[in-house]
Amino acid sequence: MTRNFYRTSLFLACMALLTSACNDDSPATATQSPTSAITANATVLADGDDALVARARAIHERVITLDTHADIDTSNFTPTVNYTMNLDTQVNLPKMDAGGLDVAWFIVYTGQGALDDAGYAAAYANAIDKFDAIHRLAEEIAPNEIEIAYTSDDVRRIVASGKKVAMIGIENAYPVGLDIANIRDFHARGGRYMSLAHNGHSQFADSNTGEADDIWLHDGLSDLGREAIAEMNKWGIMVDISHPSKQANMEMLELTRAPLIASHSSARALTNNSRNLDDELLLRIKANGGVVQTVAFNTYISEARRQFIEAGRDRIFNRVAEDLGHAILSREQVSALTEEAKTAYDEVIREINSVANAEVREAVTPFAPAATVADFVDHIDYMVELIGLEHVGISSDFDGGGGIDGWNDASETFNVTLELVRRGYTEEQIGLLWSGNLLRVLDDVQRIAAQIQAEA
């Protein structure tokens, strides 16, 4: 299949705006707090705001707060410019201190490129650069302030020592190339979770982005993708289903011997974005014993915002296409094109977006309804009710497009705990949401890896 995939107006415009990171089509309109918290909530609210804030601050200081997704730019990991400084980034050590964020998973992210030798080589070099940058921060630049954790015991030990914790996630297995042995190497470098695709189909799995044009490369996982799941299970890397297609994710749930995670996803029943997980997937994750790390990404948690931006984007896209004299084809019309014509049509779509996206950023996005911490916790509430509190966690996608009103960088992390307390979650429950559930899955994955290695 050609790699010059047709992109609908929605998909291309969205990708152009959100390139930095990262089947119920009827969004729900209401949620409830967890049943176990409803009675407690009345007591919390009766105590008054000052008492509530004081209680929340005490809880926030006692629990281990862990965010499973913070993207990085390696230019911020040098001896002269680094995370010991309060840089213009959503995550750095001063902001983690200010907000009481204990653990940040720094992400080895690689955008999807060509599935050929040159593409794999460039992707591998990018990944190694990011692995090296994270180690440089923790081992050379600021070893007295932050340390890399490889196990849950490491996390607890480092937090108890007063230092911040770095962990490493891999967003997109594209850098693995065709050499499955690189998975073991990435584990040795500290990678503790990995997704098999990002925004675009990889050699391992289809991406959720295929929903936009209904064009798929593997109809789920490739044979290499199936091999990768077994290899990740063997070495103790958590399988991350936040970006692959639903079909690929369903296959992963069938194949994995260990619990898996969604490192930064929310509930599709509340916000109808293809990056979110529908109820069928959520229930399968519960049965698998995994965890969904609810993500504070505005168009993934606010349906009103998503719809507003989508409507504005489509309106501007169509007007720009008309102004430029281009006709927008249907999926069926595009499918009938020759490969050469599809390539030319891709160029047409890129031309339209080069004009339209700037206008969307200026004339639509600033006027969209805000996504808030309350919206974020609505998704937590929904998933707690559906699959149980022990299968839900927290992530931001900071420096990769994430951030909402009230939790726009690590310095505002306390506001999430405050909202959870306001809704009646107990300290034990908050501790599980912030870190306990995720660390439990990591423990299970590493225990099962040891069993698999012993079998071999």
N, C-alpha and C positions, 0 to 999 in steps of 0.2 A: 504494500500500500504506500502511496506517496506520503512523504512527511509534510507536504504543503497542504495541510488540512484546511478545509473550509471552516471559517469561523462566522457564527451568526453575529449580528450587531451587538447583542447583549454580551456574549462571551468576549469578543475582542475588546470592546470598550472596557469591560471589567478587568481583563488581564492587563491592559495598558495602564490602568490606574493602580493595580495591586500586584505588581510584578516582584516586589521586594522579598517576600518571604519564600508561603504558605503558600414503599414509596408513597409517602403521604404528602400530597401536594396541596392540602387544605390546612393552612396554619391555624392552630388553636388561638383563641383570644383571651383565655383566662387560665391561671394556674392557682395551685394551693400550696401553702407551706406544708412541710412533712407532718403527717398525722401526729407523730410523737412530739412535735414542737408546738402544736396549736395551743395546748393548755398552758405551757410555759410562757408562750408569747404574751398572754394577757398579764402575767405577773411582771414580765420585763417592762412592758409599756407603762404599767402602773407606777413603776419605780421612778419615772421621770428621766429626762434626757441626760442629766449630769450623772446619775447613777448608772444609766445604761452605757454611757461612754466610758466611765471608769471601769465597769465590768468588762467591757469589750477590750480596753487597753490591757488589762491584766491577763485576759485570755490570750490576746495577741502576743504578749511577751512570753507566755509559757509554752504555747504550741510551736512546732517547727513549721514555718511557712515555706512552701516550695512551689516554684513556678516552673512548669515543664517546657516553656518555650520562649527563649529570648534570642533573637538573631544577632549576629555580630558582623562588624566590618573590621577586617584585620589591620587596617590603618590606625585603629584605636588600641592596638595591642603592641605598641612600640615603647622603648625606654623613655621617649620624650612625650608621647601622647598615649595615655592609657587610662584604664578604669579606676585608678586611684584618684583621678581628677573628676570633678563634676562636669563632665563633657555634655554636649548637646545630644545626648542619647537618652533613651527612656530607662536604660539599665546601666548602672555603674556602681562602684562601691559606696560613694557618698549617698546616692539615692537609695540603695539597699539599706544602709544604716538608718537613714531618715524615715523610711517606711516600715522598717522591721521585717524586711524580706531576708530569710536565712539562706535559701538555696535557689540558685538560678541555673537552669539547664541552658548552657550556651550551645548554639546550633551550628553544626557543620552542614550548611545549606548549599546546594548546587542547583541552579536553574537547569531545566531540561534543554538539551541541545541535540545535535545530530547523533544518530545511532551508528557511528562508524569509529574507526580507530582514532582519528584525530579528535573527535568529540569525547571519547572515553579518556584519552590522555589529558585533555584540558580539564575535564571534570575531576580526574584523580588529583591533578596538581592543585586545583582549587580546594579540594577536601583536605589535602595534607597541609596546605597553608593555614587552614582554619584550625585543624587539630594542633598544629605547632603553636599557633597564636594563643590558644587557651592554656596550653602547658607553659608557655612563656610567661603569661600573666601570673599563674599560680606558683611557678617554680623559680622564676628569676626576678620578675618585677615586684610582686607583692606577696611573697611567701608567708609573711607574718599576718597578712590580712585575709587571705583566701587560699583554700586548698581544694584539690580535686578529690571527689568521692567516687568510689567504684562500687560500693555496697551500702546497704542501709546502715550497717554498723559504722561505716566511715562517716555517714551523714551525722549520726548522733554524737559520735566522738568529736568531730570538727565543730559542730554547733556548741557542744559543751565547753570547748576550748576558747570560745569567744570569736572565732574566725567565721567568715562567710564561706559558703560551700559552692563550688562549681561542679556541675555534672555535664556530660556531653551527650547530645542527641544528634542523630544524622537524619537530615531532611532530604530525601531522595537518594535512592541507592544507585543512581546513575554513575557515580564515580567508581563503583565496584567494577564497572566494565563487564567483560565476559569471563573474568577470572574470579571464580567463587571463593578462592583462597583469600581474597582481599577482605572478606567478611571477618575472618579470624583476625586479620591484621588490624582492622578498624576497631575490633573489640580490644585488642592489646593496646591500642592508642587511647582507650577510655570510652569508646562509644557504647552506650547502654540502651539506646533504642534506635530504630531505623525504619523509615517508611520506604516502600518500594517504588513510589512514584511521587511526582509533584504536579505542577501545572503543565501537563503534557505527558503522553504515553512514553514509558521507559522501556528498556529491554526486559524488564521484569513484570510490569503490570500496567494496565490501563489506568488513566487518571479520571477523576471525577469530571474533569473539563470536557470529556467526551459527550456529556449530556447536552452540550450546546449545539453540536452538529450531528450527533448520533453516529459518529465515525469512531470505530474502535480498532485497536491494533491486535489485541489478543483475545477479545471477548472475556476478559478477566485477567488471569495470570498466564504468563508464558511458561514453558517447561523450565526455563531458567529461574523464573519466579518461584515455582514450586520447590526447586532445589534450594533456593535462597531461604525459604521458610525453615526447611529442615536444618540448614546450616546455622541460622540465627538461633533456633532452639538448642542446637548442640553447644554453642559457645556462650549463651546467656545474654543475648541481645533481645530486648523486648521488641516485638513486632508492632509497628505503629500504623494504624489504618486511617489517619486523618486526611490523606490526600488521594489515595487510590479510588477507583470506581466502586460502586456498590457490589457489582459482580465479583471483582477482585477481592474485596473485603469478605464476601461470603465464602469464597474459596479459602482464604486465609483462616477463617474461623473453623472450617472443616479440617484443614491440614495441620494447624499448630498443635503441638503437644503441651504447650504452656499458655497461660493467660496472656492476652495481648492488651494493648492500650490504644486509645485515640489521644494523641499528645496535645491536640488543640482543635477541638470540635465542640459544637453545641447541638441543640435539639432541632431537627428539621420540622417537627410538628409546630414549633413556635415561630421559626424563621425559615422560610422556604429557600434556602441557599444550598446548592449542590455540595458544598463543603460540610454541611451538617449531616447528622445521622438520623435516619428515620426510625420509627418505633421498632420495626422488624430487626434492624441492625442492633439497636440498643438492647433489645431483649436477648439477642444472640450473644452479645458481649456479657450480659449478666450470666447466662448459662455457661459461658467460657470462663467466668471468674475474673474478667478483666476490669478495666476502669476507663472512664471517659473524662478527660480533663477539659472541662467547660472553658471556652475561650472568650476573652474580652475583646472581641473584634466587632466593631460597631454594626456592620451590615450582616453579621452572623447572629446577632442577638436581638436586633430591633427590626421587626417586620415592617413597621411604618417607615423607618429610614430606608430599608432595602427597596420597598416599593416606590418611594419618592424618587430615589436616585435612578432606579431602573426606568421609570416613566420618563424622567427628564433626559436620561441618556438616549433612550429610543427616539424621543422627539427630536433631539438635536442631531443624532446620527442620520435620521431620515431626511432632515432638512439639508444637512451638509451634502449628503449623497445627491440630492436633487440639484443643489447649487453647482456641484461639480459635474453634473451631467451623467451620473452613474446610476444604473438600474440595480436594485437589490434583488437577488434571485432567491427563490425558495430552496429548501433542502433538496427537493426532488429535481429541480432544475440544475442545481450544482452537481448532484450525483450523476446527471446525464452528460456532464462536460468531459472532454478529453483531459488527460493529465496536464497537457500544456495549457489548456484553457483554465483549469483549476488553479494552476500556478499564477496565471495572469489575474484571475479573480481575487486571489489572495492579495496581490499587489493593490488592487482597487480598494479592498477593505482596509488595508493598511493606510492608504492615502486618505480615505475618509476619516479614519480614527486619528490620524496625525492632526487633523483640523478640529475634529469634534471633541476630543478628550480634554483639550485645554479649556474649551468653553464649558464643559461639564464641571470641571474643577472650579471655575470661576462663577458660573451662573446657576449651578444646581446644588453641589455638595454643601456649600456654606449655609444653605437655607433648609437643608434636610432636618427632620426631627432628630434630636440628640439621642444617642444610646447611652444609657446610664448604668450605674452599679445595680440599681433596682432591676433593670432589664436583664442584666447578667445573672443575678441571683434568681430571677424567674426561671431561667434555664436550669439552674441547679435544682430548684424546687421541683420542676417538672420531671427531671431525670431521677431525683431521689424518690419521688412518688412511683415512677414507672418501674425502675430497676433496683432500687434500694440504695441507701446512702453509701454502703461499702463499695459501690461501683462508680462513684462520682468524685472528681477532683477539680483542680483549678489551674488555669494557665492564662497567659496574657497575649502572646505573640508580639511582645514589645520589640521595637526596632525592626519589625517585619510587617507593619500595617496595623498592629493591635493598638488598643488604647480607647478608653471611653470616658465620658464625663464622670469624674470621681475616682477613676483608676487609670490615669493617663501616663503614669510612669511609676517606677518602683517606689518613689517617695510617698505615694498615695496608697500603698498596699493595705494599710490599716483600715481603710474605708470598706474593704470587702468583709473583713472580720466584723466591723461595726454593723453592716447590713445583715450579716448572718445572725448576730446576737439580737438585733432588732426583730428578726423573724422568729426567734425562739430556739435557735439551735443551741445545744449544750456545748460545753467546752470539749467533751469527748468527741462529739460529732464534728465540731469545727477542726479539731486536730486530725481526724480522719480525712476530711475534705482537703485540708491544706497539704497533708503529706502522708498520713498513715496508709491510705488506700494505695497510693502509687508505690510506696516503699514495700508494702505487702506483695504487690505484683512483682516487683523487682526480686524480692526474696524467692518467690515461687519460681520465677524464670531461672534464676541462678541455681536453685535446688534441682530443678528438672534437667538443666544443662549438665550438672554433675552426674546425674543418673544416666543420661544419654552417653556421656563420655565413658562411664564405667561399663556400659553395655558394649561399647565399641572396642 
